[in-house]
Each structure stands twice: as structure tokens, then as C-alpha cells.
């Protein structure tokens, strides 16, 4: 995968950061995009110190002009984009009857429109070269629903539908588009939700997972790495659950 330029959104922490390291290990120069620009820069510096090409950019994926500027910077610094992983996301818990329209809109703007923005910003490079890999990150909440997370589940369900549509539209150009809906993964976002009392303890969550334990960000990154490889070239439009068997 050497010289296949990868862009990872939400790359400053959690699954995104692990994905940046996985793709760099596979030989990709990596552009780390995140709302936390300082964090993105730190991840990029770590990648460079390990010998990989890397660039860190602070960007809100819901801001289309900023996304276009970020991708232009990636092209100028690293080259045309071959791989896109959309890990940037927003979560939240609120009873449906108390959910404000602003909260609904913001969730969709980041999780769904943000994914749309980045896919559209990257796709022309892939079409031009006749090769591309897009991996979107959704959530098991989109598969089974989640109380007090109607806006989140809806946004992630939209990501799955977008993924399948892009897979069909761009297959003739040698581009695959797949989705991973994680569940029960140890991330800073999960820890924050636990601290706020919105999620159960690790032990309680593990009891609902057939494999009996939480997953790691590296588990997600390994699946992303495979889907971005040449070996996965006949896989597109698929939803690959990395969830310990909690959704089958």
C-alpha cells in the first residue's frame, strides 16, 4: 500500500488514531484530520517519527469549505487521495421527547453530512486513478436502535445507506466502499459516556457480548486495514460488524 495516500477523519484519538497507525504500518502516507487540530498534529508527528509520511490538519467535517481546504492541503503536501476512512463522529444521549431540533441537526451535520462532505471531497481523485478504498464508520446503534440516541442512531443509519449507494455507483471505477459498525469498543468517547452515567460499566457491557469482553480501537483498525487492502478488492457495499458477536 506504499504511496497510497490515506485520509482518516477523527484521527486524533480512539479508533481513528489506531487506524492512522495501522495504515501507516501498511505503508500509507496518512493525513490525520480532526476537530482537535493539536491532537491531529501530535498523531502525525508520531507517525513521522516512525518513518511514515504524515500530515495533521484541524477541521470540522461538517464545514464543507473547511473540508475542501483540508483536502487541497493533503493533495499539495502528500498527493492525490486513494483511501478515505471516515471515523469522525459525535455522540449524545437525550430522551426523544426532550430532543431539540438543534441537537438533531448537529448530530446529522457531523455524522452524516460530514461523511458525505469527505467522500465527495475525495472521490474525484479515486475516479481519476481507477482505484480507491472508502471505509465509513457507523455504529451498532444503527442496526438495533438505541434508547435516548434516536438522533445518533438515525445519523449512523444514514451512513450505512450512503455507503451502500456509493458502493454501487463507484464500483465501475475500481472503488470499493464498505462500512464498519463498532460496538463495545474501548475509546475515549465510551469512557466519557460512562463517566456521565450514560453507559454501563465494562463488566456489565461485557455480559452482553458473546466473546465476553470489550474490543479495542486496534480491533477496528485491523478490519479497516484489511478492507483497504488489495486482498479486499472484491468486497464492496458490505457492513462488517466488529462487535464481539453482540450484533449478528
N, C-alpha and C positions, 0 to 999 in steps of 0.2 A: 504493500500500500504506500510505498515511498513516493513522495511528491503528489499524492492525492490530498489536496487541501481540505481540511475539515473545519467546520464551524460548529461550535457547541454553545447553545444558549443556556443560561443558568449554570455556567461553567465554574463559578467561583466556589461552589460548595456542594456537598451531598452527591447525588447521582451524577450531576453534571461534571463536577470535578473529577470523580472517578472515571468518567467517560473520556475526559480530556487526557488523562494519564494512559488509559487503555489504547486510545487511538494513536497517541504519541509513541507508545511502546511498539505499535504495529507499523511505525514508520511515517505517520502522517504529520506534516506541519499542522498545528492546531491554532485556530483563532478562538479565544475564550471570551465570550460575550456574557455580560451580566449587568444587572441594575447596579450592583456593587462594583464600581469600576476599580476601586483599590484592590478588592479581593480578586477580580479578574486579572489584574496586573501581577499579583502575587503568585497565582497559579501559573501564569505564563512564564514568570521568572523561574519557577521551579522546573518547568518543562525545558526551558533553555539551558538550565544548569545541568540537566541530564542529557543534553546534546540534541534536543528536538528544536525544530523551528516553531516559534510560538509568538502570539500577539494577544494582548489583553485590551479589551475595549469595554467601557461602561456604556450601557444602552438600555433603554426601556423598550421592550419588544412591542409594546402597544403603540409606540410613537413611530409611525411609518417613515417620516422624513429622517429621523434619527437612525432607524434600521437601514435605510438606503445609504446613509453616510457611512455607517459601520461596515457594510458590505463593500462599499467602494474602497474603504481603508484596507480591508482584507485583501482585495484584489491588488491594490497598489503595493502592499507590503509582502504578501505571500504568494498571490496568484489567483487564478480562477478557482471557484469553489466546486469541489467534487462530492463532498459529503456534508450533510447537514443533520444535526441532532438537536431537536427542539425540547430541551429539558427545563427551560424557564417556566415557572408557574407560580400561581397564587392559590392559597387555600383559605378556608374560613368556615366557621360554624355559627349558624344562626337559625332559629326556628323559622319555618317558612312564612308563618303569619306575621313575623316581625321583620322579614327581609325587605330592605329598602330597594328602590329601583336603582339608586346609585351603586349599592353593593352588587346587585345583579349585573349591571353594566360593566363595572370594573373587573369582575371575575371573568366575564366573557371577553373583555378587551385584552386582558393579559393571556389567558389560557387558550382561547380560540382564535381571536383576531391576531394575537401575537404570533401564533403558529402560522396562520395564513400569511402575515407580513413577511416572515423569514423564508417560508417556502417560495413565495413569489419573488423575493429578492435573490434567491439562489438558483432558481430553476433554469434561467436562460444560459448560465454557464454550463450546466449539465447537458442541456439540449445541444449546445454548440459542440461539445466534445463527444456526444453519444454515449456517455456513461455517467451514472450518478447513483448516490445512495441517500435516501432520506429516512430517518428513523424519528418518529414522533413519540413523545411520552404522554400517556394519558393516565388512567387510574382504574383500579378495580371498582371504584365507586360508579364509574360509567357503565359497568357490566351488571351490577347488582343493586345499585341505588344506595344512598346513604342518608339517614335522617339528619336534619339540620344542615345538610350540604347540598340542597337542591341546585343552587347556582353552580357549585363546583362540579357536581356530577353531570349536569347539563353541558357545561363547557367542555368537559373531558369526553362526553359522548359525541359532541360535535367534532372533536379532534379525531376520533376513530372514523367517523363518516367522511371527514375531509381526507384522511389517509387513504381510504379505500377508493375514493373518487380520483385522487391524484395517481394512484397506482394504475388504474385503468387508462387514464388519459395519457400518461407518460411512459408506459411500457414500450411503445414502439420506438422510443428514443434511447432505449437501453438504461432506463432509470427505474430503480425499484423503490417502493415506498411502503414501509411497514411500521407497525405500532407496538409499543410495549406498555401494558397497563400494570404498573407495580402494585404490590400490596404487602403490608407488613415489613417495610424496609427501614432499617435504622438510618435516619437522616436528621439533620438539624431541624427540619420542618416538623418531623414527627416528634422530636423532643420538645419543641416549643408547644405543640398541641397537647402533649402530655402535661407539661408544666401548667398549662391553662385549664387542665381538667377536662379537656375535650376528647381525649383518647385514654384508653385503659393502660395499665402498666404493661411492660414487656411480657411478664409471666401470663397475664390474662389474655393478651393478644395471641401469644404463642399457643394457647389451648385451642384456638380456633384454626390453627394452621396444621394440616396433616403432618408435615415434616417436623413440627414441634418446636420451631424456633423462628425468630425474625431473620429476614435476609439482610444483606449488606449492599451498600452502594456498588461495590465491586461485582456483585452478582448481576446487577443491571448492566454495568459497563461491559461485562463479558458477553452478554447477549447482544448488546449494541455492536460490539466489535465484530461478532460473527455476522450479523445482518449487513454490516458494511463491507464485508469481505467478498472476494470473487467467488468463494465457495457457496455463498448465499445468492448467487446470481439468478437462480430460478425461483426465488421466493419473493413474492410481492403481494401487497394488499392484505397481509396477514396480521393478526393480533396475537402476539406471542406473550402469554402470561408468564411472568416471573414472580411467583407468589407462594411458593411452598405447597401448592395444591389447594389453596384456600378458595380459588375460583377455578372450576373445571368446565 
